Amino acid sequence: MFGHLNHGKPELDGSVTITTAAGADIVEFPAGAVITAGDVVMIQLNGSVVQSTGAMSSKAVGVALESVTALAAAAGATVRVCVAGGIVGVNGAANLNDGDPLLASTAVAGQVDSWGAASTRPPVGVALTATAGVPGPVTVYWYRKA
């Protein structure tokens, strides 16, 4: 069963726009920059999260459940991140199919992309629903990290 989780933050403003599965693990991080709900985020040395991008995408920790503006990030806002479990509305690449193992994209910031057999990194999750050839929201099961 999927449903919104507010994880202790008031949800009066409707800030959580991404749906998670029952039992999903949600962690609150300081936002290091602008983040859009559904973005794959990576952790920085200072413990804050930003959109996952490029070679540093191997630091991906999960999917942002809410958006953070530049002003809010500068003011020390936090963002809830699903670090394990089912997530509906993850920003996905165009080449995804149901059942594909996934990586944080090295080409497009904040997206998941197909893992591919040549990858040297372990997959971060699996696509549960995707529309092949169309970039956009996908349903993902994000693997729990040990």
HELIX and SHEET records of a PDB file:
HELIX    1   1 GLY A   54  LYS A   59  5                                   6    
HELIX    2   2 ALA A   70  ALA A   74  1                                   5    
SHEET    1   A 4 PHE A   2  GLY A   3  0                                        
SHEET    2   A 4 THR A  19  ALA A  21 -1                                        
SHEET    3   A 4 THR A  78  GLY A  92 -1                                        
SHEET    4   A 4 ASP A  25  PRO A  30 -1                                        
SHEET    1   B 6 PHE A   2  GLY A   3  0                                        
SHEET    2   B 6 THR A  19  ALA A  21 -1                                        
SHEET    3   B 6 THR A  78  GLY A  92 -1                                        
SHEET    4   B 6 ALA A  60  ALA A  64 -1                                        
SHEET    5   B 6 VAL A  40  ILE A  43 -1                                        
SHEET    6   B 6 VAL A  49  GLN A  51 -1                                        
SHEET    1   C 7 PHE A   2  GLY A   3  0                                        
SHEET    2   C 7 THR A  19  ALA A  21 -1                                        
SHEET    3   C 7 THR A  78  GLY A  92 -1                                        
SHEET    4   C 7 GLY A 136  TRP A 142 -1                                        
SHEET    5   C 7 GLY A 125  THR A 129 -1                                        
SHEET    6   C 7 PRO A 101  ALA A 104 -1                                        
SHEET    7   C 7 VAL A 112  SER A 114 -1                                        
END                                                                             
